[in-house]
Amino acid sequence: MDSTAELFRRQGYNGTGVKQIVAAAAAPFGSIYHFFPGGKEQLGAEVIRSSGAMYMQLFAEVVRDAPDALTAVGDFFDGAAETLRETDYADACPVATVALEVASTNEPLRIATADVFESWIAAAGAYFEHAGVEPAR
């Protein structure tokens, strides 16, 4: 799934073919359909959820190491900006890339991206509440 996430970050969902996924994973072609009977769409939803969990873990690590909420936010976005610069702006967030591309045309992927975004909003809200940041009114 890691190689699929990388392809989605760089090419998007529609720009990534099953043959590319299989080649990048160095896996037999039939293994995709063995593990993901729903094909590329099912794999895509799982990659979105897995990537979302990975970014959630990254957020937790960044905020854990920051002395305050303002520094945490700055550090998180500085890290994202650094990754974009280092990859010549080709290595973006696989969740956002897929969401922007297929949210209005693919319901299972829209649901997967919405679930991830909702989990991020909840986690960030809980962090800021714990850090003493007053909610917007």
N, C-alpha and C positions, 0 to 999 in steps of 0.2 A: 504494500500500500504506500510505502514511502516514495517509491519511484513514480507511482501514479500521482501522488500529491505534488511532486516536483514538476511533472509534466503539466498538471492543471495550473500551477502557479505561473508557469512560463507561457503556456499555449491556450489555456482555458479548457473547458470541457469539450466544446464542439470541435476545437482544433486538435484534440488528442484522439487518435484512433486506437482500437483494441490491439492491432498489430504493434503499434508503438509501445503500448503498455506492456505487452508480453515481452518484447525485445528489451525494454528498459529493466524489467524484473528478471530477465534471463530465466523465464519460466516456460513450460510447454503451453502451447496455445489453448489446449483443452482445460488447463487448470483454472483459467478465469471462469469458465462456465461450470466447472466442478464446484469451486468455492463460492461463486456468485451466480446462481442459476438465473437470476434476473439480468445477467449480463453487465454491460458497461454502466447502466443506470444504477443497479444495485451496488456495484463497486464504487461508483461515484458518491452515492449517499454515505457509504461506509467511510470513504476517504474524507469526506467533509466532516463527519462526526469525529473521526480520529484526529484530523488536523485541528478541529476546534478544541479537543481535549488537550492537545499538545500546546496550543497557544494559551489555554487556560493555565496550564502548568507553568509556562514561561512567565505569564503575568504574576502568578503567585510567587515565583522566585524573585522577580524584580521588586515587587512591593515588600517582600520579606526583608530584603537587603537595604531598602531605602529608609532614611531616617524620618521622613514625613511624606504626606500624600502628594504634595507639590513636586517633590523630588522624584517620587515613584512614577508619576505621570510623565515627567520630563525624561527620566531614564528609559521608560518603556518606548516612548516615541523616538527618542534618540537612537535606540537600538534598531527600531524598524527602519528609520531613515538611513542608518549605516548599512543595513543589509541591502536596501534598495540601491544605494550608491555603489556598493561593492559588486553588485550584479548588473550594473548598467541599467537599472530600473526594470529588469526582466523578472526578478524573483519576488513577486508580490504575495499577498495572502491568498492561499488557494480557496478559502471559504468565500471571501469577497469577490474574487475573480469569477467563480462559478455563479454566485448569487446575481451579480450584475449581468451575466451572460444569459442565464436560463430561467430566472425567477418567474417570468411571465409565460414560459412555454413548457416547463417541466415540473409538474406538481410534486413528485417525490423529492426532487432536488431542492425545490423551494421550501418544502417542509424541513428537510435536513438543515439547510442554511438558516432558516428561521429559528429552529431549535438551538443551534449553536449560538446565534446572536442573542437569543433570550438568556441562555446560560451565561454568556459574557456580561450582559447587562446586570443580571442578578449578582454575579460574583463581584463586579466592580462596585455596585451599589452597596453590597455588604461590606466590602473593604472600606469604602469612603465613610460609611456610617460608623464603623468600628474606629476609624481614624478621627472621628469627631467632625466631619464635614457635614454641614447642615444641608438637608435636601432642598431642592428648588421648590418654590411655592407656586 
